[in-house]
Amino acid sequence: MELLNIKDLDLQDKKVFIRCDFNVPLDSFGNISDDRRIRSAIATINYCLDKDCAVILASHMGRPKGEVDPKYSLEPVRLRLQQLLKRSVTLAKDVVGEDALAKAAALPRHEVLLLENLRFEKGETKNDDILAEKLAGMAEFYINDAFGVSHRAHASVEAITKHFDEKHKAAGFLLQKEIRFFGTLIKQPVRPFAAIVGGSKVSGKLEALINLLPRVDKIIIGGGMAFTFLKQLGYDVGNSLVEDDLLDEAQKIMDEARRRKVKFYLPVDVVAAQTFSADATSKLVSAQEIPQGWMGLDIGPATVRLYREVLNDVQTVLWNGPMGVYEMERFARGSSKIAHFVADSYATTVVGGGDTADLVQRIGLDEEMTFISTGGGASLELLEGKVLPGVKPLVIKAHD
């Protein structure tokens, strides 16, 4: 899949609208706790500034549900952008109101305007064309550099592209990199290729698992989703998270893996607790014999050793989903140990955004991975074989 490239646009002295993904986490004091998504957009922004452009940036943050809510303001993003760009950044008071439209119209070359949170407008998540038209009217060119939201058909992502022809829209450097990396990973991985798939539910990863089976050599399962597979095998899983309506699907996946000669690994021991809480009493039990009233919340040490052996010879690792409830220190050890092993390996290591990226960043291993995606949901849909709504309008069409 080849995308319209920012380098092919005639941007000199023009006004450019860049859709970014600045949906960053804030701590209890309102400070940004992880600015990776902001840093990832800097290359595209600086490229436009070097072309003497006036740059309008737009992003959402959180879920304000179409209402103006000061706690979701992009002011913290503005401050961090100023530090990274080493220049002044102006924050509009609204999205397409009088202040934003006036500031956008008067924006001179080399200046940066950041619109307020796009989701302060109800039309953003509804893919409203009237909102899209107002946003498009602010600039001569549109750049999508927001991979993390490109799986959403939203006004600033999908509808807006209808208001620019092929010579006036393109993918930014981050979006190009993400699409290229996952394309190569899925179509031409260096083998052996292993996928580590975790997280809470099978339902969220079902299509990705089905699409990965013809492509990988090994699949390692962890997190809450493992218990649906274990229950289907007839094991006692206690009060562990199970999706009973997907037991048959779990069996089909295991049968298909066997048919394709894909090695399929499940936990052999787990750290179990009686309650889902950080201070719960926990104990180590066999994955086949979790006592009634107990639930598995992390993989155990025998599973960690098994998975290390499984990963020992692989050349490519794709990791999407933690091995346990990593947010609670007591149940984060399995995920942490796997993360350290993956980081220390000589394989190409790809982290599929979301919780896995957060986990890797928390334990300081983000610089040790080959590639960390900025979008968990978007990367998952790519692994499912889907063309993302925000990417489809930027694919170069074949001309007769």
KAHUUR-V800230 format. One record per residue. N is the residue number from 0. RES is the residue in three letters. PSI is psi in whole degrees, 0 to 359 (999 if undefined). OMEGA is omega in whole degrees, 0 to 359 (NA if undefined). Layout:
BEGIN
n/res/psi/omega
N/RES/PSI/OMEGA
N/RES/PSI/OMEGA
END
This chain:
BEGIN
n/res/psi/omega
0/MET/117/180
1/GLU/130/184
2/LEU/153/171
3/LEU/129/190
4/ASN/135/179
5/ILE/329/182
6/LYS/345/179
7/ASP/359/181
8/LEU/147/176
9/ASP/84/188
10/LEU/351/187
11/GLN/122/177
12/ASP/21/183
13/LYS/171/176
14/LYS/127/188
15/VAL/133/175
16/PHE/119/181
17/ILE/117/174
18/ARG/115/180
19/CYS/170/173
20/ASP/92/178
21/PHE/28/179
22/ASN/76/186
23/VAL/153/179
24/PRO/144/177
25/LEU/146/176
26/ASP/185/184
27/SER/344/179
28/PHE/3/180
29/GLY/14/178
30/ASN/147/180
31/ILE/124/182
32/SER/343/177
33/ASP/110/185
34/ASP/19/185
35/ARG/319/182
36/ARG/326/178
37/ILE/314/180
38/ARG/326/182
39/SER/339/182
40/ALA/350/188
41/ILE/322/182
42/ALA/316/180
43/THR/318/180
44/ILE/314/181
45/ASN/325/178
46/TYR/316/180
47/CYS/321/178
48/LEU/325/178
49/ASP/340/176
50/LYS/14/179
51/ASP/34/180
52/CYS/157/162
53/ALA/127/191
54/VAL/124/176
55/ILE/122/181
56/LEU/143/180
57/ALA/140/179
58/SER/166/169
59/HIS/168/170
60/MET/126/178
61/GLY/203/183
62/ARG/72/180
63/PRO/354/173
64/LYS/43/173
65/GLY/10/179
66/GLU/146/177
67/VAL/121/181
68/ASP/113/184
69/PRO/331/182
70/LYS/345/177
71/TYR/15/179
72/SER/150/179
73/LEU/14/178
74/GLU/316/177
75/PRO/326/178
76/VAL/318/178
77/ARG/315/182
78/LEU/318/180
79/ARG/322/177
80/LEU/318/179
81/GLN/319/180
82/GLN/316/184
83/LEU/323/181
84/LEU/343/182
85/LYS/43/177
86/ARG/164/181
87/SER/139/175
88/VAL/127/180
89/THR/136/177
90/LEU/123/176
91/ALA/155/180
92/LYS/347/181
93/ASP/191/183
94/VAL/305/178
95/VAL/25/178
96/GLY/188/183
97/GLU/316/184
98/ASP/312/181
99/ALA/315/182
100/LEU/320/179
101/ALA/315/180
102/LYS/321/179
103/ALA/319/181
104/ALA/326/184
105/ALA/2/186
106/LEU/120/180
107/PRO/169/176
108/ARG/148/178
109/HIS/2/180
110/GLU/153/182
111/VAL/126/176
112/LEU/130/176
113/LEU/121/177
114/LEU/155/176
115/GLU/171/184
116/ASN/117/182
117/LEU/329/182
118/ARG/7/167
119/PHE/345/177
120/GLU/125/180
121/LYS/328/184
122/GLY/344/183
123/GLU/306/183
124/THR/348/178
125/LYS/4/180
126/ASN/40/186
127/ASP/126/185
128/ASP/332/178
129/ILE/315/176
130/LEU/316/180
131/ALA/319/180
132/GLU/321/178
133/LYS/318/178
134/LEU/316/180
135/ALA/327/181
136/GLY/350/181
137/MET/339/188
138/ALA/168/179
139/GLU/338/183
140/PHE/150/178
141/TYR/129/177
142/ILE/126/173
143/ASN/116/175
144/ASP/24/185
145/ALA/72/180
146/PHE/320/185
147/GLY/344/179
148/VAL/8/184
149/SER/353/174
150/HIS/2/178
151/ARG/131/174
152/ALA/79/181
153/HIS/163/187
154/ALA/318/183
155/SER/357/184
156/VAL/314/184
157/GLU/304/184
158/ALA/323/183
159/ILE/330/184
160/THR/339/180
161/LYS/346/183
162/HIS/10/177
163/PHE/136/176
164/ASP/179/186
165/GLU/337/181
166/LYS/0/183
167/HIS/19/176
168/LYS/154/181
169/ALA/172/174
170/ALA/141/175
171/GLY/178/185
172/PHE/321/181
173/LEU/313/181
174/LEU/317/177
175/GLN/315/183
176/LYS/315/181
177/GLU/311/182
178/ILE/318/180
179/ARG/317/183
180/PHE/313/181
181/PHE/328/177
182/GLY/314/179
183/THR/319/182
184/LEU/317/184
185/ILE/322/186
186/LYS/327/185
187/GLN/56/180
188/PRO/149/172
189/VAL/129/186
190/ARG/156/1
191/PRO/144/183
192/PHE/121/180
193/ALA/139/174
194/ALA/127/173
195/ILE/116/185
196/VAL/119/181
197/GLY/207/184
198/GLY/180/190
199/SER/322/190
200/LYS/145/174
201/VAL/323/185
202/SER/324/181
203/GLY/342/185
204/LYS/5/187
205/LEU/307/182
206/GLU/324/179
207/ALA/318/179
208/LEU/316/180
209/ILE/319/181
210/ASN/333/181
211/LEU/331/186
212/LEU/317/179
213/PRO/353/190
214/ARG/336/186
215/VAL/166/175
216/ASP/333/181
217/LYS/143/173
218/ILE/128/178
219/ILE/126/182
220/ILE/136/176
221/GLY/185/179
222/GLY/188/182
223/GLY/332/183
224/MET/338/182
225/ALA/330/187
226/PHE/337/174
227/THR/318/178
228/PHE/317/181
229/LEU/320/178
230/LYS/320/179
231/GLN/332/178
232/LEU/358/176
233/GLY/11/182
234/TYR/156/175
235/ASP/120/182
236/VAL/9/177
237/GLY/227/180
238/ASN/18/180
239/SER/155/180
240/LEU/122/179
241/VAL/137/173
242/GLU/93/185
243/ASP/331/181
244/ASP/353/180
245/LEU/13/180
246/LEU/318/179
247/ASP/321/178
248/GLU/321/178
249/ALA/319/179
250/GLN/319/179
251/LYS/320/179
252/ILE/316/179
253/MET/322/178
254/ASP/318/180
255/GLU/322/177
256/ALA/317/179
257/ARG/317/181
258/ARG/323/182
259/ARG/1/182
260/LYS/33/174
261/VAL/124/179
262/LYS/129/186
263/PHE/116/187
264/TYR/136/177
265/LEU/159/180
266/PRO/145/176
267/VAL/342/173
268/ASP/157/183
269/VAL/157/170
270/VAL/118/185
271/ALA/154/178
272/ALA/162/179
273/GLN/337/179
274/THR/155/179
275/PHE/79/181
276/SER/155/185
277/ALA/332/182
278/ASP/19/181
279/ALA/148/173
280/THR/133/183
281/SER/159/175
282/LYS/160/181
283/LEU/128/181
284/VAL/161/174
285/SER/143/179
286/ALA/342/180
287/GLN/347/187
288/GLU/59/176
289/ILE/123/185
290/PRO/152/174
291/GLN/138/181
292/GLY/354/178
293/TRP/154/179
294/MET/141/177
295/GLY/128/183
296/LEU/358/177
297/ASP/158/173
298/ILE/152/181
299/GLY/178/184
300/PRO/326/178
301/ALA/322/177
302/THR/319/177
303/VAL/315/179
304/ARG/317/178
305/LEU/311/183
306/TYR/327/175
307/ARG/316/179
308/GLU/319/180
309/VAL/323/184
310/LEU/354/188
311/ASN/322/186
312/ASP/3/186
313/VAL/153/180
314/GLN/342/178
315/THR/132/178
316/VAL/126/171
317/LEU/126/182
318/TRP/120/177
319/ASN/102/177
320/GLY/130/181
321/PRO/166/183
322/MET/348/181
323/GLY/194/180
324/VAL/77/189
325/TYR/341/180
326/GLU/337/177
327/MET/123/187
328/GLU/322/183
329/ARG/334/183
330/PHE/25/181
331/ALA/352/188
332/ARG/317/181
333/GLY/313/179
334/SER/318/182
335/SER/316/181
336/LYS/320/177
337/ILE/319/180
338/ALA/316/179
339/HIS/320/180
340/PHE/316/179
341/VAL/316/181
342/ALA/325/183
343/ASP/351/183
344/SER/166/178
345/TYR/6/181
346/ALA/161/168
347/THR/121/187
348/THR/122/184
349/VAL/122/179
350/VAL/124/187
351/GLY/43/172
352/GLY/194/176
353/GLY/223/183
354/ASP/325/181
355/THR/319/176
356/ALA/320/178
357/ASP/316/178
358/LEU/310/182
359/VAL/321/179
360/GLN/321/181
361/ARG/322/183
362/ILE/11/171
363/GLY/29/181
364/LEU/8/184
365/ASP/327/181
366/GLU/347/182
367/GLU/348/180
368/MET/150/180
369/THR/316/183
370/PHE/131/175
371/ILE/119/180
372/SER/149/177
373/THR/0/183
374/GLY/111/179
375/GLY/306/181
376/GLY/320/180
377/ALA/317/180
378/SER/324/178
379/LEU/318/180
380/GLU/327/174
381/LEU/319/179
382/LEU/336/177
383/GLU/355/179
384/GLY/14/183
385/LYS/153/170
386/VAL/124/186
387/LEU/142/181
388/PRO/325/180
389/GLY/346/182
390/VAL/322/184
391/LYS/315/180
392/PRO/350/182
393/LEU/2/178
394/VAL/132/179
395/ILE/123/182
396/LYS/141/177
397/ALA/130/180
398/HIS/138/179
399/ASP/999/NA
END
